[in-house]
Amino acid sequence: MEIITMKLVDLVKPEKNVRIHTEQQLKEFQRSVKMFGQIRPIVVDENNVILAGNGLYETLIAMGKETADVYKYDNLTENQKKKLMIADNKIFSLGIENLDTLNSFLEDLQGDLDIPGFDEDILKQMVSEAEDVTEKLSEYGTLDDEEIQSIKESGERKEQQIQKAEAEQATPTPQPIAQPQQEMPEDSEDTTEVKKFVICPKCGEKIWL
């Protein structure tokens, strides 16, 4: 692959782009370029339309750069161009971070944790409390603190409602216990004779004992 240097003013942004670049991402792009320079080329077609690297292009423009490293395709069909744009944005997102290796690298850096793409304070916590900050690490740049707290509180409320409903379903409704009662025979002169009965809780009838 031959990399050439082109003026940024000669490059053309596509009318449509698969990836929407957030303000946070562009800030991290700038951190990376300042620290390492341009580490990958911008990919263009024969008309200098950008196929891959729109975020990098926007970053270089914002930083006042005049040129960029570019790889130029001159033999792609329109379908191939669209496929390249889709694949370039999707394939990278399919990977996941190996947190064990990441933690090991962070420990090796011995506190030098100014790394583009990450919040330095979170990385410092990660070294000492890796499990507690994994969630923060994955959400950095996508959710602010209020949104994260709101999601957590909403989840806790739903969990409490579910537990309450399950507890109510598991507790049977208490049935009245039939207590023996006494009745004096109306036509009996012997007041010492007492008949006992209970009331059926279902039908209300007397059951003589």
Phi, psi and chi 1 to 4 in degrees:
 res  aa     phi    psi   chi1   chi2   chi3   chi4
   1 MET       -  123.3  176.9 -175.9  -67.1      -
   2 GLU   -94.5  122.3 -178.1 -179.6   -4.1      -
   3 ILE   -96.3  129.9  -53.1  -63.1      -      -
   4 ILE  -118.3  162.0   60.7  176.7      -      -
   5 THR  -102.6  127.6  -59.7      -      -      -
   6 MET  -128.7  154.4  -67.3 -173.8   62.3      -
   7 LYS   -73.9  138.2  -66.3 -178.3  179.0 -179.4
   8 LEU   -62.6  -31.1  -69.5  171.9      -      -
   9 VAL   -67.7  -17.8  -66.3      -      -      -
  10 ASP   -88.8  -10.4  -67.6  -26.4      -      -
  11 LEU   -85.5  150.8  -56.4 -175.5      -      -
  12 VAL  -122.2  125.3 -178.7      -      -      -
  13 LYS   -72.6  139.2  -69.7 -172.2   64.7  175.4
  14 PRO   -68.4  155.9   26.9  -34.4      -      -
  15 GLU   -64.5  -34.6  -66.0 -178.4    3.1      -
  16 LYS  -129.3  144.3  -61.9  179.1 -179.7  179.6
  17 ASN  -132.9  135.1 -173.4   21.7      -      -
  18 VAL   -66.4  -35.9  175.3      -      -      -
  19 ARG   -99.9  132.2  177.0   71.2   63.7 -178.3
  20 ILE   -97.3  121.3  -63.0  175.0      -      -
  21 HIS   -92.4  121.5  -61.3  -74.7      -      -
  22 THR   -79.5  162.4   64.8      -      -      -
  23 GLU   -60.4  -39.0 -178.6  179.4  -11.8      -
  24 GLN   -64.1  -41.9 -177.3   64.4   48.2      -
  25 GLN   -63.3  -41.4 -175.8 -173.8   29.7      -
  26 LEU   -66.0  -34.5  -65.3  177.7      -      -
  27 LYS   -63.1  -41.3  -72.8 -179.2  179.5  178.8
  28 GLU   -69.8  -33.9  -62.4  -57.5  -31.0      -
  29 PHE   -58.0  -44.6 -100.4  131.7      -      -
  30 GLN   -63.8  -42.3  -73.3 -161.1   29.6      -
  31 ARG   -57.7  -41.4  -72.4  177.8   65.4 -167.0
  32 SER   -67.0  -44.8  177.0      -      -      -
  33 VAL   -65.2  -39.7  172.3      -      -      -
  34 LYS   -64.3  -35.6  -71.6  177.0 -179.5  178.0
  35 MET   -84.0  -40.5 -171.4  174.2  -66.9      -
  36 PHE  -119.0  -12.4  -52.0  115.3      -      -
  37 GLY    82.8 -170.0      -      -      -      -
  38 GLN   -80.8  113.5 -176.9 -177.0  -14.4      -
  39 ILE   -99.1   -6.5   60.2  176.0      -      -
  40 ARG  -144.7  148.8   58.8  177.0  -65.5 -171.7
  41 PRO   -79.1  157.5   30.5  -35.6      -      -
  42 ILE   -83.5  136.6  -63.7  172.8      -      -
  43 VAL  -102.7  128.4  179.8      -      -      -
  44 VAL  -129.5  165.3  -58.9      -      -      -
  45 ASP   -97.6 -169.6   66.3    6.7      -      -
  46 GLU   -64.7  -19.5   69.5  -80.2    1.6      -
  47 ASN   -99.0   12.0  -62.0  -46.2      -      -
  48 ASN    67.4   19.1  -63.5  -22.1      -      -
  49 VAL   -79.2  132.1  175.8      -      -      -
  50 ILE   -72.5  126.5  -61.4  172.6      -      -
  51 LEU  -101.5  -31.4  -57.4  177.2      -      -
  52 ALA  -149.8  133.2      -      -      -      -
  53 GLY   108.8   25.2      -      -      -      -
  54 ASN   -62.9  -39.7  -76.6  -79.4      -      -
  55 GLY   -63.7  -41.6      -      -      -      -
  56 LEU   -64.5  -41.0  176.2   57.3      -      -
  57 TYR   -59.6  -48.2  168.0   80.0      -      -
  58 GLU   -61.0  -38.1  -67.9 -179.3   26.8      -
  59 THR   -65.2  -46.7  -62.1      -      -      -
  60 LEU   -63.3  -38.2  -64.4  174.8      -      -
  61 ILE   -62.6  -46.6  -69.0  -68.9      -      -
  62 ALA   -63.6  -29.7      -      -      -      -
  63 MET   -84.9   -1.2  -64.5  177.0   67.5      -
  64 GLY    80.8   17.0      -      -      -      -
  65 LYS   -73.2  155.7  -58.3  -68.7 -175.1 -179.5
  66 GLU  -111.0  -25.5  -64.4 -177.6   -4.9      -
  67 THR  -131.5  166.6   61.3      -      -      -
  68 ALA  -150.7  153.9      -      -      -      -
  69 ASP   -76.9  133.0  -66.3  -24.1      -      -
  70 VAL  -135.8  140.8  175.8      -      -      -
  71 TYR  -110.9  129.3  179.0   75.7      -      -
  72 LYS  -114.0  122.7 -169.7  170.2 -173.9  175.5
  73 TYR   -93.5  137.6  -82.7  103.8      -      -
  74 ASP  -128.7   13.4   57.4    9.2      -      -
  75 ASN  -135.2   23.5   58.1  -10.2      -      -
  76 LEU   -95.1  142.5  -63.8  179.1      -      -
  77 THR   -77.4  168.7   65.7      -      -      -
  78 GLU   -62.2  -38.1  -69.6  -56.4  -50.3      -
  79 ASN   -65.0  -41.8  -81.3   -3.6      -      -
  80 GLN   -64.1  -36.5  -72.8  175.8  -37.5      -
  81 LYS   -62.5  -45.4  -66.6  175.8 -175.5  178.1
  82 LYS   -64.8  -41.0  -71.1 -178.4  172.6   64.2
  83 LYS   -62.5  -40.5  -71.3 -179.5  178.8 -179.9
  84 LEU   -62.4  -43.4 -170.9  155.3      -      -
  85 MET   -62.4  -40.8  -64.8  173.5   73.9      -
  86 ILE   -69.1  -48.1  -65.7  171.3      -      -
  87 ALA   -63.9  -41.4      -      -      -      -
  88 ASP   -59.9  -37.2  176.7   69.3      -      -
  89 ASN   -82.4  -26.1  -74.6  -72.1      -      -
  90 LYS   -91.1  -43.9 -177.5   59.9  178.2  176.8
  91 ILE   -59.0  -42.3  -67.6  175.3      -      -
  92 PHE   -61.5  -38.3  175.9   78.7      -      -
  93 SER   -71.9  -11.2   65.2      -      -      -
  94 LEU   -77.2  -17.8  -65.2  176.8      -      -
  95 GLY   -78.7  160.6      -      -      -      -
  96 ILE  -128.3  156.1   60.0  174.8      -      -
  97 GLU   -78.4  135.2  -67.6  170.6  -18.9      -
  98 ASN   -86.5   96.5 -176.1  -30.0      -      -
  99 LEU   -65.7  -30.1  -66.2 -179.3      -      -
 100 ASP   -63.6  -46.6  -70.2  -22.4      -      -
 101 THR   -67.6  -40.7  -60.0      -      -      -
 102 LEU   -59.3  -46.1  179.5   57.7      -      -
 103 ASN   -60.2  -41.2  -74.5  -25.9      -      -
 104 SER   -63.0  -43.9  176.1      -      -      -
 105 PHE   -63.3  -41.4  -79.1    8.2      -      -
 106 LEU   -63.7  -39.6  -65.2  177.8      -      -
 107 GLU   -65.0  -37.9  -69.0  173.4   -2.3      -
 108 ASP   -64.4  -28.1  -67.7  -17.8      -      -
 109 LEU   -73.5  -15.1  -71.1  172.8      -      -
 110 GLN    52.5   50.6  -62.7 -178.3  -14.8      -
 111 GLY    92.4  -10.5      -      -      -      -
 112 ASP   -86.5   82.2 -178.0   12.5      -      -
 113 LEU  -114.8   27.2  -59.6  176.6      -      -
 114 ASP   -81.4   90.7  178.7   16.9      -      -
 115 ILE  -124.9  122.5  -55.6  174.0      -      -
 116 PRO   -56.3  138.4  -26.7   35.7      -      -
 117 GLY    97.6  -10.4      -      -      -      -
 118 PHE  -133.6  154.1  -64.9   95.7      -      -
 119 ASP   -85.2  126.3 -178.4  -85.4      -      -
 120 GLU   -61.8  -40.0 -174.3  172.5   -2.9      -
 121 ASP   -64.2  -39.3  -69.7  -25.0      -      -
 122 ILE   -65.6  -39.4  -68.8  179.4      -      -
 123 LEU   -64.2  -36.9  -69.1  179.9      -      -
 124 LYS   -63.9  -40.3  -72.0  178.9  179.4  178.2
 125 GLN   -66.6  -35.2  -66.3  176.8   35.3      -
 126 MET   -62.7  -36.5 -170.8  172.0 -176.9      -
 127 VAL   -63.3  -38.3  172.1      -      -      -
 128 SER   -93.4  -31.1   58.5      -      -      -
 129 GLU  -137.6   72.0  -58.2  175.5   16.9      -
 130 ALA   -59.6  -43.2      -      -      -      -
 131 GLU   -68.0  -34.4  -66.4 -177.5   -1.5      -
 132 ASP   -72.0  -23.2  -66.7  -20.5      -      -
 133 VAL  -110.8    3.3  -59.5      -      -      -
 134 THR   -57.9  -42.1  -61.9      -      -      -
 135 GLU   -65.7  -41.9 -176.4  176.7   -6.7      -
 136 LYS   -62.7  -40.5  -66.3 -179.5 -177.0  178.5
 137 LEU   -61.1  -44.2 -175.3   65.4      -      -
 138 SER   -71.0  -25.0   62.7      -      -      -
 139 GLU   -96.2   -6.2  -67.9  174.6  -21.0      -
 140 TYR   -60.4  129.6  173.6   65.7      -      -
 141 GLY    89.8   -6.6      -      -      -      -
 142 THR  -117.7  -33.0   60.3      -      -      -
 143 LEU  -129.6  139.9  -62.6  175.3      -      -
 144 ASP   -87.0  174.1   59.7   32.0      -      -
 145 ASP   -61.1  -40.0  -67.3  -20.5      -      -
 146 GLU   -66.0  -39.4  -69.1 -177.1   -1.1      -
 147 GLU   -65.7  -42.0  -70.9  173.7  -38.8      -
 148 ILE   -62.9  -44.5  -65.7  172.0      -      -
 149 GLN   -65.2  -39.1 -175.7   62.3   28.9      -
 150 SER   -63.0  -40.8  176.1      -      -      -
 151 ILE   -64.4  -42.8  -68.4  172.0      -      -
 152 LYS   -63.2  -44.8  -70.9 -178.9  178.0  179.4
 153 GLU   -65.8  -38.8  -69.7  175.9   -5.7      -
 154 SER   -63.3  -41.4  176.7      -      -      -
 155 GLY   -64.4  -38.8      -      -      -      -
 156 GLU   -66.3  -41.0  -69.7  173.6   -4.7      -
 157 ARG   -63.5  -42.7  -73.7 -165.2  -62.0  -91.2
 158 LYS   -63.1  -39.7  -71.7 -178.4  179.6  179.8
 159 GLU   -64.5  -40.6 -178.1   65.5   21.0      -
 160 GLN   -66.0  -39.3  -69.5  172.9   -4.4      -
 161 GLN   -65.3  -39.9  -68.5  172.7   -5.2      -
 162 ILE   -64.9  -44.3  -67.9  172.8      -      -
 163 GLN   -63.5  -39.2  -68.3  176.4   -8.6      -
 164 LYS   -65.3  -43.1 -178.8  178.6  179.0 -179.3
 165 ALA   -64.9  -40.5      -      -      -      -
 166 GLU   -65.7  -37.6  -69.7  176.0  -15.4      -
 167 ALA   -66.6  -38.9      -      -      -      -
 168 GLU   -67.4  -36.9  -69.8  175.6   -9.9      -
 169 GLN   -69.4  -32.2  -67.4  176.0   -3.7      -
 170 ALA   -80.5  -15.3      -      -      -      -
 171 THR   -94.6  113.5  -56.1      -      -      -
 172 PRO   -70.1  149.4   26.2  -33.4      -      -
 173 THR   -73.3  124.1  -57.8      -      -      -
 174 PRO   -65.6  134.3   23.2  -32.8      -      -
 175 GLN   -95.4  142.7  -63.0  -67.6  -26.8      -
 176 PRO   -63.9  136.1   22.2  -32.6      -      -
 177 ILE   -88.0  127.3  -59.7  174.8      -      -
 178 ALA   -71.9  119.9      -      -      -      -
 179 GLN  -100.4  135.3  -62.9  -68.1  -21.6      -
 180 PRO   -61.2  137.3  -20.8   32.4      -      -
 181 GLN  -122.6  166.0  -58.2 -176.1   37.1      -
 182 GLN  -118.8  145.3  -62.5  179.3  -10.9      -
 183 GLU  -138.8  132.8 -178.2  175.1  -82.3      -
 184 MET   -86.1  128.0  -61.7  -64.3  -67.1      -
 185 PRO   -59.7  130.8  -18.8   30.8      -      -
 186 GLU   -68.3  -34.9  -64.1  178.6   -1.0      -
 187 ASP  -100.4   13.4   56.3  -11.0      -      -
 188 SER  -103.0  133.2  174.1      -      -      -
 189 GLU   -84.7  -18.5  -64.1  179.8   -2.9      -
 190 ASP   -84.4  101.2 -172.9   -3.9      -      -
 191 THR   -74.3   -6.3   58.3      -      -      -
 192 THR   -83.2  -13.7   60.6      -      -      -
 193 GLU   -85.9  119.1 -178.1 -179.4   -3.3      -
 194 VAL  -122.8  130.3  178.7      -      -      -
 195 LYS  -104.4  136.0  -66.4 -177.2  178.2 -179.2
 196 LYS  -105.5  144.9  -65.0 -177.7  178.6 -178.9
 197 PHE  -151.2  166.3   65.7   90.6      -      -
 198 VAL  -127.1  156.5  -65.2      -      -      -
 199 ILE   -97.1  126.2  -57.1  -62.8      -      -
 200 CYS   -66.6  123.5  176.7      -      -      -
 201 PRO   -67.7  -16.0   25.3  -33.9      -      -
 202 LYS   -94.4  -48.0  -67.3 -176.3  178.2 -179.2
 203 CYS  -106.4  -15.9   64.1      -      -      -
 204 GLY    83.6    3.2      -      -      -      -
 205 GLU   -78.5  153.3  -65.3  -68.7  -26.8      -
 206 LYS   -81.2  139.6  -64.5  179.7 -179.6  179.2
 207 ILE  -119.2  113.7  -58.7  176.0      -      -
 208 TRP   -78.7  138.9  -64.9   96.4      -      -
 209 LEU   -97.9      -  -57.6  177.2      -      -
